[in-house]
Amino acid sequence: MNTNLDLKSLLNGLKSDDPETLLAALHESSEVIHQIFERAVQAIKHPEMGRFAAERIYGVMASMVEELENFMQSSTVLEEKVHAATLLLSCGATTGVAFLREAVELDLPYSAWVAHKLANAGLAEAKDSIVLRLRSTELSRTDEIESLLSALKKVKGNLPPDLESRFLSEEAPEDIREFVHVEWTSHTSSLIQETQEVTLRA
């Protein structure tokens, strides 16, 4: 750990409007936080102080979640809300899912990225948002469509017949037609098999 840490300078750097200064401060602070957290976790091994160490770590984590939730609710910028919500999701908190779904449904540069965040968390409510985004995405945006389809597949969503027809039509780029034909056929078969297995177990 950096024993020459200037905390005041670091905090001032985190408040800076200069991109380079802020970037340097973010890099340094992340390294410091990582090292502190790593050592705090190791303190759990202490025979007498292990429980206290765990309680203090829990308190810090709970405080971080609360800070993110307050920031997310007070911000008026959707992108800021989305960043906070994705961090909360990584902590197991779903309080920002509504903002993430909104980001998927709107025509934003990071819509597909957010869709994958929701899919990775296994949130079934993401299905409708992804389908809605697919309906409004132009066929020429091949990479985005394939990314959204991958997210829908990951969350075990169904591709509505009208969308499947649209993506398999002659108007659709060949890459999309091939992606849907190959990837979605196997995905649909897997979903059918899972449904049959659940029915048999019932």
Residue frames relative to the residue before (quaternion, step in Angstrom):
aa qw qx qy qz dx dy dz
M 1.0000 0.0000 0.0000 0.0000 0.00 0.00 0.00
N 0.5238 -0.6383 0.4718 0.3092 3.56 -1.09 0.74
T 0.2255 -0.8069 0.5355 0.1060 3.58 -0.36 1.27
N 0.6653 0.4833 -0.2994 0.4839 3.60 1.26 -0.22
L 0.2547 0.8037 -0.5014 0.1944 3.58 1.19 0.50
D 0.1882 -0.7500 0.6275 0.0914 3.52 -0.92 1.02
L 0.2707 -0.8189 0.4845 0.1465 3.56 0.03 1.32
K 0.6463 0.5296 -0.3244 0.4434 3.58 0.94 -0.85
S 0.6593 0.5010 -0.2971 0.4755 3.56 0.97 -0.88
L 0.6422 0.5278 -0.3172 0.4565 3.57 1.03 -0.83
L 0.6668 0.4970 -0.2992 0.4679 3.59 0.93 -0.88
N 0.6340 0.5151 -0.3248 0.4766 3.59 1.04 -0.74
G 0.6333 0.5379 -0.3244 0.4520 3.57 1.06 -0.76
L 0.6576 0.5111 -0.3035 0.4628 3.57 1.06 -0.75
K 0.6713 0.4718 -0.2864 0.4947 3.59 1.25 -0.37
S 0.4996 0.7059 -0.3959 0.3090 3.57 1.30 -0.29
D 0.3866 -0.7019 0.5526 0.2291 3.56 -1.20 0.66
D 0.5582 0.5938 -0.3902 0.4284 3.56 1.29 -0.18
P 0.4845 -0.7122 0.4229 0.2815 3.63 -0.57 1.14
E 0.6821 0.4921 -0.3017 0.4490 3.60 0.88 -0.91
T 0.6534 0.5067 -0.3098 0.4694 3.57 0.99 -0.84
L 0.6627 0.5039 -0.2981 0.4669 3.55 0.96 -0.89
L 0.6406 0.5320 -0.3222 0.4503 3.58 0.96 -0.86
A 0.6569 0.5077 -0.3047 0.4668 3.57 0.95 -0.91
A 0.6632 0.5034 -0.2990 0.4663 3.58 0.99 -0.87
L 0.6375 0.5209 -0.3232 0.4666 3.59 1.02 -0.78
H 0.6421 0.5225 -0.3150 0.4642 3.56 0.99 -0.86
E 0.6914 0.4783 -0.2830 0.4617 3.57 0.84 -0.99
S 0.6725 0.5036 -0.3057 0.4479 3.59 0.91 -0.90
S 0.6403 0.5211 -0.3343 0.4546 3.60 1.00 -0.76
E 0.6364 0.5189 -0.3243 0.4697 3.57 1.05 -0.76
V 0.6605 0.5097 -0.3009 0.4619 3.57 0.94 -0.91
I 0.6615 0.5075 -0.3037 0.4612 3.59 0.90 -0.97
H 0.6416 0.5321 -0.3212 0.4495 3.57 0.97 -0.87
Q 0.6853 0.4844 -0.2863 0.4622 3.56 0.89 -0.94
I 0.6440 0.5123 -0.3223 0.4680 3.58 0.98 -0.83
F 0.6672 0.5037 -0.3015 0.4586 3.57 0.90 -0.95
E 0.6328 0.5466 -0.3246 0.4421 3.56 0.98 -0.86
R 0.7013 0.4558 -0.2660 0.4792 3.56 0.92 -0.91
A 0.6141 0.5435 -0.3438 0.4574 3.57 1.09 -0.68
V 0.6379 0.5198 -0.3215 0.4685 3.58 1.02 -0.81
Q 0.6484 0.5187 -0.3183 0.4573 3.55 0.97 -0.82
A 0.5887 0.5923 -0.3591 0.4167 3.59 1.18 -0.55
I 0.5187 0.6381 -0.4106 0.3940 3.58 1.26 -0.36
K 0.6043 0.5800 -0.3455 0.4231 3.58 1.19 -0.53
H 0.5240 0.6537 -0.4175 0.3519 3.60 1.19 -0.46
P 0.4922 -0.7082 0.4218 0.2799 3.62 -0.71 1.03
E 0.7603 0.3574 -0.2001 0.5042 3.60 1.08 -0.63
M 0.7809 0.3511 -0.1574 0.4921 3.58 1.05 -0.77
G 0.3755 0.7684 -0.4603 0.2382 3.59 1.27 0.02
R 0.6754 0.4887 -0.2994 0.4641 3.58 0.88 -0.93
F 0.6462 0.5145 -0.3209 0.4634 3.58 0.96 -0.83
A 0.6329 0.5328 -0.3276 0.4563 3.60 0.99 -0.84
A 0.6591 0.5086 -0.3054 0.4623 3.59 0.94 -0.91
E 0.6585 0.5141 -0.3076 0.4555 3.58 0.98 -0.86
R 0.6572 0.5026 -0.3090 0.4691 3.57 1.01 -0.81
I 0.6353 0.5159 -0.3287 0.4714 3.59 1.00 -0.78
Y 0.6324 0.5267 -0.3250 0.4658 3.57 0.99 -0.85
G 0.6508 0.5297 -0.3129 0.4449 3.57 0.97 -0.87
V 0.6499 0.5062 -0.3097 0.4749 3.57 1.01 -0.83
M 0.6653 0.5015 -0.3048 0.4614 3.59 0.91 -0.89
A 0.6471 0.5093 -0.3165 0.4709 3.58 0.99 -0.82
S 0.6374 0.5286 -0.3133 0.4649 3.56 1.07 -0.78
M 0.6356 0.5291 -0.3206 0.4618 3.59 1.04 -0.79
V 0.6432 0.5119 -0.3145 0.4747 3.58 0.99 -0.86
E 0.6619 0.5088 -0.3056 0.4579 3.58 0.91 -0.90
E 0.6419 0.5249 -0.3149 0.4618 3.58 1.00 -0.83
L 0.6598 0.5022 -0.2978 0.4730 3.58 0.98 -0.87
E 0.6503 0.5138 -0.3150 0.4625 3.59 0.98 -0.83
N 0.6518 0.5076 -0.3127 0.4687 3.59 0.97 -0.83
F 0.6475 0.5132 -0.3136 0.4680 3.57 0.98 -0.87
M 0.6610 0.5254 -0.3024 0.4423 3.56 0.91 -0.96
Q 0.7006 0.4728 -0.2707 0.4608 3.57 0.90 -0.91
S 0.7088 0.4668 -0.2643 0.4581 3.59 1.03 -0.72
S 0.5934 0.5859 -0.3659 0.4132 3.60 1.15 -0.53
T 0.2814 -0.7518 0.5741 0.1612 3.55 -1.15 0.69
V 0.6105 0.5383 -0.3340 0.4754 3.58 1.33 0.07
L 0.4553 -0.7211 0.4489 0.2670 3.58 -0.57 1.14
E 0.6479 0.5282 -0.3393 0.4313 3.59 0.88 -0.84
E 0.6317 0.5141 -0.3278 0.4787 3.60 1.05 -0.73
K 0.6362 0.5235 -0.3182 0.4690 3.57 1.00 -0.83
V 0.6461 0.5315 -0.3101 0.4515 3.56 1.01 -0.87
H 0.6469 0.5127 -0.3233 0.4628 3.59 0.91 -0.87
A 0.6677 0.4896 -0.2980 0.4750 3.57 0.93 -0.91
A 0.6618 0.5267 -0.3021 0.4396 3.57 0.96 -0.89
T 0.6501 0.5020 -0.3245 0.4692 3.60 1.01 -0.75
L 0.6261 0.5153 -0.3348 0.4800 3.58 1.06 -0.68
L 0.6435 0.5129 -0.3161 0.4721 3.56 0.98 -0.83
L 0.6385 0.5337 -0.3241 0.4499 3.56 0.99 -0.83
S 0.6494 0.5139 -0.3155 0.4633 3.57 1.04 -0.75
C 0.6682 0.4595 -0.2847 0.5112 3.58 1.29 -0.39
G 0.5872 -0.6031 0.3556 0.4062 3.56 1.30 0.06
A 0.5616 0.5881 -0.3891 0.4328 3.59 1.29 0.13
T 0.2171 -0.8101 0.5380 0.0843 3.58 -0.80 1.03
T 0.3280 0.7894 -0.4729 0.2137 3.60 1.23 0.28
G 0.7414 0.4054 -0.2331 0.4812 3.60 1.15 -0.47
V 0.3253 0.7846 -0.4816 0.2159 3.58 1.24 0.19
A 0.6105 0.5636 -0.3574 0.4265 3.61 1.00 -0.75
F 0.6665 0.4838 -0.3021 0.4801 3.60 0.99 -0.80
L 0.6364 0.5215 -0.3281 0.4641 3.59 1.05 -0.72
R 0.6427 0.5058 -0.3215 0.4771 3.57 1.00 -0.77
E 0.6249 0.5331 -0.3332 0.4629 3.57 1.02 -0.77
A 0.6544 0.5188 -0.3072 0.4563 3.57 1.00 -0.85
V 0.6323 0.5213 -0.3297 0.4689 3.59 1.09 -0.68
E 0.7091 0.4943 -0.2621 0.4290 3.56 0.89 -0.95
L 0.6710 0.4791 -0.2943 0.4833 3.58 1.16 -0.57
D 0.5263 -0.6210 0.4788 0.3288 3.56 -1.25 0.42
L 0.2213 0.7798 -0.5422 0.2211 3.56 0.27 1.32
P 0.6235 -0.5780 0.3714 0.3732 3.61 -1.11 0.62
Y 0.7652 0.3619 -0.1827 0.5001 3.58 1.13 -0.63
S 0.2684 0.8026 -0.4982 0.1888 3.62 1.23 0.35
A 0.6884 0.4776 -0.2874 0.4641 3.60 0.84 -0.96
W 0.6121 0.5528 -0.3394 0.4523 3.59 1.06 -0.76
V 0.6666 0.4878 -0.2919 0.4822 3.56 0.95 -0.90
A 0.6080 0.5617 -0.3481 0.4402 3.59 1.04 -0.78
H 0.6680 0.4885 -0.2971 0.4763 3.57 1.01 -0.80
K 0.5903 0.5559 -0.3672 0.4558 3.60 1.09 -0.62
L 0.6739 0.4834 -0.2821 0.4823 3.56 0.95 -0.92
A 0.6591 0.5124 -0.3067 0.4572 3.57 0.97 -0.86
N 0.6452 0.5266 -0.3171 0.4538 3.58 0.97 -0.85
A 0.6700 0.4751 -0.2869 0.4930 3.56 1.17 -0.61
G 0.4415 -0.7323 0.4239 0.2984 3.57 1.30 -0.07
L 0.3696 0.7489 -0.4736 0.2796 3.57 1.15 0.59
A 0.3767 -0.7693 0.4768 0.1974 3.56 -0.41 1.27
E 0.6087 0.5817 -0.3595 0.4025 3.59 1.10 -0.63
A 0.5353 0.6304 -0.4001 0.3949 3.57 1.26 -0.22
K 0.5279 0.6754 -0.4027 0.3210 3.59 1.14 -0.58
D 0.6977 0.4788 -0.2847 0.4506 3.59 0.76 -1.05
S 0.6496 0.5224 -0.3179 0.4518 3.59 1.01 -0.80
I 0.6545 0.5059 -0.3107 0.4681 3.57 0.99 -0.82
V 0.6454 0.5133 -0.3182 0.4677 3.58 0.97 -0.86
L 0.6381 0.5276 -0.3201 0.4605 3.57 0.98 -0.86
R 0.6624 0.4970 -0.3037 0.4712 3.58 0.97 -0.84
L 0.6332 0.5343 -0.3279 0.4540 3.58 1.02 -0.77
R 0.6325 0.5503 -0.3316 0.4326 3.58 1.03 -0.75
S 0.7670 0.3791 -0.1906 0.4812 3.58 1.02 -0.76
T 0.5608 0.6104 -0.3870 0.4039 3.59 1.27 -0.01
E 0.4637 -0.6956 0.4780 0.2694 3.56 -0.80 1.01
L 0.5823 -0.6243 0.4028 0.3301 3.57 -1.03 0.82
S 0.6039 0.5846 -0.3551 0.4092 3.57 1.14 -0.54
R 0.6435 0.5082 -0.3225 0.4729 3.60 1.22 -0.40
T 0.1265 -0.8677 0.4797 0.0326 3.50 0.64 1.26
D 0.6915 0.4947 -0.2939 0.4367 3.58 0.73 -1.06
E 0.6626 0.5080 -0.3080 0.4561 3.57 0.96 -0.87
I 0.6531 0.5138 -0.3168 0.4574 3.57 0.94 -0.86
E 0.6675 0.4946 -0.3066 0.4646 3.58 0.91 -0.88
S 0.6405 0.5211 -0.3212 0.4637 3.58 1.04 -0.75
L 0.6579 0.4971 -0.3017 0.4786 3.58 0.99 -0.86
L 0.6365 0.5189 -0.3252 0.4688 3.59 1.01 -0.78
S 0.6318 0.5295 -0.3274 0.4618 3.58 1.02 -0.77
A 0.6477 0.5097 -0.3095 0.4742 3.56 1.03 -0.83
L 0.6425 0.5161 -0.3161 0.4700 3.58 1.00 -0.83
K 0.6403 0.5185 -0.3130 0.4724 3.57 1.03 -0.79
K 0.6542 0.5380 -0.3046 0.4356 3.56 0.98 -0.88
V 0.7287 0.3929 -0.2262 0.5133 3.56 1.09 -0.75
K 0.4663 -0.7227 0.3947 0.3234 3.56 1.39 0.33
G 0.3164 0.7519 -0.5099 0.2730 3.53 0.93 0.96
N 0.4345 -0.6783 0.5296 0.2658 3.55 -1.26 0.44
L 0.3502 -0.7063 0.5725 0.2252 3.55 -1.09 0.72
P 0.4244 -0.7206 0.4807 0.2637 3.61 -0.50 1.15
P 0.6343 -0.5759 0.3627 0.3667 3.61 -1.05 0.75
D 0.6644 0.5127 -0.3265 0.4347 3.60 0.93 -0.81
L 0.6562 0.4897 -0.3116 0.4822 3.57 1.08 -0.69
E 0.6184 0.5339 -0.3442 0.4626 3.56 1.03 -0.75
S 0.6519 0.5074 -0.3082 0.4718 3.57 1.00 -0.83
R 0.6403 0.5357 -0.3165 0.4505 3.56 1.02 -0.83
F 0.7311 0.4363 -0.2406 0.4660 3.56 0.89 -0.93
L 0.6887 0.4336 -0.2791 0.5096 3.59 1.26 -0.25
S 0.4870 0.6797 -0.4228 0.3495 3.57 1.30 -0.06
E 0.6515 -0.5227 0.3846 0.3930 3.56 -1.30 0.33
E 0.6019 0.5759 -0.3528 0.4261 3.58 1.20 -0.47
A 0.6254 0.5476 -0.3373 0.4418 3.57 1.16 -0.53
P 0.5602 -0.5934 0.4496 0.3633 3.61 -1.07 0.67
E 0.6343 -0.5691 0.3704 0.3697 3.55 -1.11 0.67
D 0.6171 0.5649 -0.3463 0.4245 3.60 1.01 -0.78
I 0.6660 0.4908 -0.2986 0.4757 3.57 0.98 -0.86
R 0.6421 0.5258 -0.3294 0.4502 3.59 0.91 -0.89
E 0.6766 0.4884 -0.2900 0.4686 3.56 0.91 -0.92
F 0.6338 0.5413 -0.3267 0.4455 3.58 0.99 -0.87
V 0.6928 0.4689 -0.2766 0.4729 3.57 0.86 -0.99
H 0.6543 0.5276 -0.3171 0.4393 3.57 0.93 -0.88
V 0.7432 0.4076 -0.2233 0.4812 3.58 0.85 -0.99
E 0.7561 0.4112 -0.2245 0.4568 3.55 0.64 -1.15
W 0.7449 0.4475 -0.2582 0.4221 3.56 0.77 -0.97
T 0.5724 0.5781 -0.3821 0.4384 3.58 1.15 -0.51
S 0.6839 0.4664 -0.2813 0.4853 3.59 0.93 -0.91
H 0.6303 0.5388 -0.3320 0.4497 3.56 1.05 -0.76
T 0.6553 0.5085 -0.3072 0.4666 3.58 0.93 -0.90
S 0.6360 0.5282 -0.3227 0.4609 3.57 1.00 -0.82
S 0.6473 0.5199 -0.3130 0.4613 3.58 1.02 -0.83
L 0.6497 0.5169 -0.3141 0.4605 3.57 0.99 -0.86
I 0.6432 0.5206 -0.3145 0.4651 3.58 0.99 -0.85
Q 0.6563 0.5134 -0.3033 0.4623 3.56 0.98 -0.91
E 0.6504 0.5125 -0.3159 0.4633 3.58 0.96 -0.85
T 0.6432 0.5238 -0.3169 0.4600 3.57 1.00 -0.85
Q 0.6552 0.5106 -0.3055 0.4655 3.57 0.97 -0.86
E 0.6529 0.5145 -0.3146 0.4583 3.59 0.98 -0.82
V 0.6384 0.5180 -0.3199 0.4709 3.57 1.04 -0.81
T 0.6449 0.5297 -0.3092 0.4560 3.56 1.02 -0.87
L 0.6634 0.5066 -0.2991 0.4624 3.57 0.98 -0.87
R 0.6541 0.5101 -0.3125 0.4629 3.59 1.01 -0.81
A 0.6329 0.5315 -0.3252 0.4595 3.55 1.13 -0.70
